Amino acid sequence: PDPIHRSSLITVCDLSMTVVAESVFCNGLSTLLSNLFSKITPPSSENDEPWLSEYKTGAQCHFDYFRIPSYLDGVVHERIAMLLIDHGFTLFAYRQSRHRRWHMVSADTVL
């Protein structure tokens, strides 16, 4: 087969334009995505409007990964979800250390 059909590639420009285009239908999508991948901590002020305070809090959130301690092996996700949330984590996906593939998390996922 033609090499172009054996692999896929998306340029940063294509991705950027797609996100901007989708923002027409979902206001703030481009801001949300850019904030998830940047690590900024905007300073808060007592004079901030409520919406600005919420924005600054959300801007501090980002995608990251962490190792789940071995003592949680075999625990169902829903049993520790609130504990993770209380510590500022939301688990979206997981993978076992000996595998490369990521799996989406659901309430009945066994870690």
C-alpha positions in Angstrom: 0.0 0.0 0.0 0.9 3.6 -0.5 3.0 4.9 2.5 0.5 7.7 3.1 -2.2 5.1 3.8 -0.1 3.2 6.3 0.3 6.1 8.7 -1.6 9.1 10.0 -0.3 12.5 10.8 -2.0 15.7 12.0 -0.1 18.9 12.1 -0.3 21.4 14.9 -1.9 23.9 12.5 -4.6 21.4 11.6 -5.2 20.6 15.3 -5.3 24.3 16.2 -7.8 25.1 13.5 -10.0 22.2 14.4 -10.1 23.3 18.1 -10.9 26.9 17.1 -13.7 25.7 14.7 -15.2 23.5 17.4 -15.2 26.5 19.8 -17.9 28.0 17.6 -20.2 25.2 18.9 -18.6 24.9 22.4 -17.6 28.2 23.8 -14.3 28.1 25.7 -13.2 24.7 24.4 -9.9 26.0 23.1 -9.2 27.8 26.4 -10.1 24.6 28.4 -7.8 22.4 26.3 -4.9 24.9 26.4 -5.2 25.3 30.1 -5.1 21.5 30.6 -1.8 21.3 28.9 -0.1 24.3 30.4 1.0 24.6 34.0 0.1 28.1 35.1 -1.0 29.5 38.4 -2.6 32.9 37.9 -2.6 35.0 41.0 -6.0 35.4 42.7 -7.3 38.7 44.2 -10.1 39.4 46.6 -11.5 41.9 44.0 -11.9 39.2 41.3 -15.3 38.8 39.9 -16.9 35.3 40.6 -16.4 34.1 37.0 -12.7 35.2 37.1 -12.1 33.5 40.4 -13.5 30.2 38.9 -11.5 30.7 35.7 -8.3 31.1 37.8 -9.1 28.0 39.8 -9.7 26.0 36.6 -6.5 27.3 35.0 -4.5 25.5 37.7 -5.8 22.1 36.6 -3.8 20.1 34.1 -3.3 16.6 32.7 -0.6 14.6 34.4 0.1 11.0 35.4 1.0 9.4 38.7 1.8 6.0 40.0 -1.0 4.3 41.9 0.5 2.7 45.0 0.7 -1.1 45.0 -1.5 -1.4 48.1 -4.4 -0.2 45.9 -4.0 -3.1 43.4 -7.3 -4.9 43.0 -9.4 -2.0 44.5 -12.5 -1.0 42.5 -12.2 2.6 41.3 -15.5 3.8 42.8 -14.2 2.9 46.3 -11.3 5.4 46.0 -12.8 8.0 43.6 -13.9 10.4 46.3 -10.6 10.1 48.0 -8.8 11.0 44.8 -11.2 13.9 44.1 -10.6 15.2 47.7 -6.9 15.3 46.9 -7.5 17.1 43.5 -7.2 14.1 41.2 -9.7 12.8 38.7 -8.7 9.5 37.2 -9.4 9.3 33.4 -7.3 6.4 32.2 -4.9 3.8 33.6 -2.4 1.3 32.3 -0.5 -1.5 34.0 3.2 -0.9 34.2 4.1 -3.9 32.0 1.7 -2.8 29.3 1.8 0.2 26.9 -2.0 0.6 26.2 -4.1 3.0 28.2 -7.6 2.1 29.3 -10.5 4.5 30.1 -11.7 4.4 33.7 -15.2 3.7 34.8 -16.8 3.2 38.2 -16.3 -0.6 38.0 -12.7 -0.5 36.9 -10.4 -2.6 39.0 -7.0 -1.0 39.6 
